[in-house]
């Protein structure tokens, strides 16, 4: 049986960076975690875990978050 997947330090930093951008954009959009979750079809706790870089977000989750906030998906990865 293969060993369980463990993210490396850079992947953890990347998750935190994306989460921090989501947090900032969510606040700019004047949305709570709960409201963002409701509109994006995610649990509020999931939104919090993504924002804190605790879990890897799927592309579908990130796409739903970006649409709900009203920004292109790329804004979750790069500042414009």
Backbone as a ProteinNet text record, in pm:
[ID]
protein_1_A
[PRIMARY]
XXXXXXXXXXXXXXXXXXXXXXXXXXXXXXXXXXXXXXXXXXXXXXXXXXXXXXXXXXXXXXXXXXXXXXXXXXXXXXXX
[TERTIARY]
86	0	90.7	62.1	146.1	127.6	231.3	225.3	121.7	55.6	-41.7	27.8	-45.4	7.7	30.8	146.3	178.5	229.3	161.9	207.3	342.7	421.6	550.8	531.4	637.5	629.4	579.4	624.8	581.2	432.4	382.7	240	157.6	204.8	134.8	135.7	250.4	256.9	162.7	157.9	69.1	-77.2	-115.7	-252.9	-284.4	-190.8	-212	-221.8	-139.3	-144.5	-279.3	-325.5	-455.9	-566.3	-558.2	-657.8	-660.8	-545.5	-537.9	-600	-580.1	-642.4	-794.3	-840.3	-984.6	-1041.6	-976.2	-1021.3	-1030.2	-925.9	-923.9	-1033.9	-1048.2	-1151.3	-1291.7	-1307.8	-1439.2	-1477.3	-1380.9	-1408.7	-1438.9	-1364.8	-1392	-1532.6	-1579.8	-1714.5	-1820	-1774.3	-1862.1	-1945.6	-1877.3	-1942.4	-1884	-1968.2	-1920.7	-1884.5	-1813.3	-1784.8	-1915.1	-2010.2	-2137.9	-2210.2	-2214.5	-2284	-2211.5	-2078.7	-2002.1	-2029.3	-2026.7	-2053.3	-2191.1	-2291.8	-2428.1	-2437	-2380.1	-2390.4	-2304.1	-2193.7	-2103.2	-2133.2	-2227.3	-2261.8	-2161.6	-2098.5	-1999.4	-2040.1	-1992.9	-2013.8	-1924.9	-1973.2	-1896.5	-1763.2	-1762.4	-1636.9	-1537.2	-1587.2	-1499.6	-1437.1	-1517.3	-1464.9	-1353.7	-1376.6	-1276	-1148.8	-1163.6	-1046.1	-965.8	-1036.7	-968.2	-895.8	-963.6	-901.9	-778.4	-778.3	-665	-560.1	-581.7	-485.1	-476.3	-580.7	-578.6	-615.8	-687.3	-728.2	-701	-672.3	-658	-796.9	-817.2	-945.4	-944	-1056.9	-1067.7	-1086.2	-1061.6	-1082.7	-1230	-1320	-1463	-1497.6	-1439	-1462.6	-1407	-1284.9	-1224.1	-1303.2	-1350.8	-1431.6	-1560.4	-1626.7	-1751	-1724.5	-1614.3	-1578.2	-1553.7	-1475.8	-1445.3	-1572.4	-1659.3	-1785.6	-1869.6	-1876.4	-1957.8	-1903.1	-1772	-1709.1	-1717.8	-1726.2	-1737.6	-1604.1	-1509.1	-1376.8	-1341.9	-1251.4	-1204	-1125.7	-1129.2	-1060.2	-913.6	-848.1	-705.2	-675.6	-772.9	-751.7	-726.1	-765.6	-737.4	-591.5	-521.6	-381.5	-284.7	-329.8	-241.4	-313.8	-242.3	-296.9	-292.7	-395	-399.8	-399.2
-117.5	0	123.9	222.2	342.3	426.4	502.7	592.3	701.2	751.2	858.7	984.6	1060.5	1183.8	1287.4	1349.7	1457.5	1575.3	1691.4	1806.6	1856	1910.7	1965.1	2109	2168.9	2303.2	2407	2399.3	2496.1	2482.3	2361.5	2341.2	2399.1	2383.4	2439.1	2592	2651	2797.4	2843.8	2768.8	2805.4	2801.7	2699.6	2691.8	2813.6	2850.9	2966.1	3095.5	3108.7	3229	3241.2	3131.3	3132.6	3160.8	3098.3	3122	3266.9	3328.4	3469.8	3559.5	3526.2	3604.6	3589.6	3467.3	3445	3526.5	3522	3598.1	3746.4	3800.6	3942.6	3978.5	3899.1	3925	3907.7	3809.7	3788.5	3909.5	3961.3	4080.3	4201.5	4216.2	4326.9	4317.2	4195	4172.1	4181.4	4208	4220.7	4094.4	3980.1	3851.5	3785.5	3721.8	3638.5	3501.7	3421.8	3285	3209.7	3232.4	3162.3	3200	3329.9	3375.5	3325.7	3333.8	3282.9	3133.8	3060	2916.9	2886.3	2957.6	2935.7	2959.4	3069.6	3107.5	3019.2	2968.7	2885.7	2736.7	2702.1	2561.1	2486.5	2559.9	2500.9	2521.8	2435	2451	2565.4	2642.9	2753.3	2706.6	2589.7	2536.5	2506	2460	2434.3	2564.1	2669.1	2799.8	2842.2	2828.4	2865	2782.8	2655.1	2568.1	2603.2	2637.5	2679.6	2811.4	2907.2	3037.5	3024.8	2929.8	2910	2814.3	2765.1	2677	2539.8	2498.8	2370.7	2252.2	2280.3	2173.5	2216.7	2121.8	2157.8	2176.4	2288	2314.2	2253.4	2202.1	2151.2	2267.7	2243	2346.7	2386.7	2293.5	2325.1	2417.9	2390.9	2478.1	2617.5	2624.6	2754.4	2831.6	2762.8	2826.8	2882.9	2805.8	2851.3	2971.6	2969.3	3081.8	3206.7	3194.2	3309.5	3367.7	3282.1	3330.1	3402.3	3346.1	3405.6	3541.5	3551.7	3678.7	3778.8	3727.1	3814.3	3850.7	3756.1	3779.4	3662	3684.7	3571.5	3474.1	3348.8	3245.1	3279.8	3336.6	3368.7	3464.8	3546.3	3640.9	3568.8	3443.1	3368.2	3326.8	3337.4	3295.7	3411.7	3517.9	3631.6	3760.8	3855.9	3990.5	4060.3	4138.3	4212.3	4359.6
0	0	0	-87.3	-90.5	35.5	66.6	182.7	156.9	261	241.4	189.1	109.4	52.3	161.8	158.7	251	168.6	178.6	100.6	151.4	59.3	101.7	150.4	201.1	259.7	160.1	35.1	-65.8	-94.4	-99.7	-123.4	-8.5	111.6	227.1	219.2	182.6	166.9	55.4	-53.9	-164.2	-120.2	-45.8	6.1	92	177.7	266.3	186.3	82.4	-2.2	-72.5	-130.8	-197.7	-96.3	18.7	123.4	167.6	181.1	222.1	114.8	-12.5	-120.2	-116.4	-92.5	-83.2	33	147	263.9	230.9	170.9	137.1	37.6	-66.7	-167.1	-109.4	-21.2	42.7	125.9	200.4	282.1	195.3	84.7	-7.9	-65.1	-84.4	-135.6	-25.1	97	213.6	236.1	230.1	253.2	377	454.2	564.1	506.6	585.6	542.9	519.7	606.1	594.5	465.1	433.2	312.8	187.3	188.1	74.5	56.3	166.1	158.3	102.9	150.9	102.7	-47.7	-92.4	-233.4	-323.9	-269.7	-349.8	-336	-249.4	-230.2	-143.7	-50.2	39.9	184.5	268.8	412.5	463.2	558.5	614.8	669.8	731.4	786.4	674.6	561.8	447.6	398.2	389.7	349.4	445.6	574.7	674	660.7	636.1	621.6	495.9	388.6	265.8	289.8	352.1	379.3	467.9	557.2	646.8	591.1	470.8	407.7	470.3	537.9	609.3	521.6	412.7	321.3	178.2	90.7	-50.4	-112.2	-178.2	-243.4	-383.6	-424.5	-560.8	-657	-783.6	-884	-887.9	-866.3	-864.7	-748.1	-630.7	-515.2	-540.2	-593.9	-620.9	-725.7	-827.7	-930.5	-871.8	-786.6	-723.3	-632.8	-559.5	-472.5	-556.5	-662.3	-747.9	-808.3	-861.6	-919.7	-815.6	-696.5	-591.2	-548.9	-540.2	-502.3	-617.4	-740.6	-857.1	-918.9	-912.3	-971.2	-1061.5	-1158.5	-1238.1	-1150	-1184.6	-1106.9	-1084.1	-1184.9	-1172.8	-1057.6	-1016.2	-905.4	-773.4	-764.1	-642	-635	-748	-754.9	-771.8	-841.1	-867.2	-840.9	-784.7	-767.9	-902.4	-929.5	-1056.7	-1029.2
[MASK]
++++++++++++++++++++++++++++++++++++++++++++++++++++++++++++++++++++++++++++++++

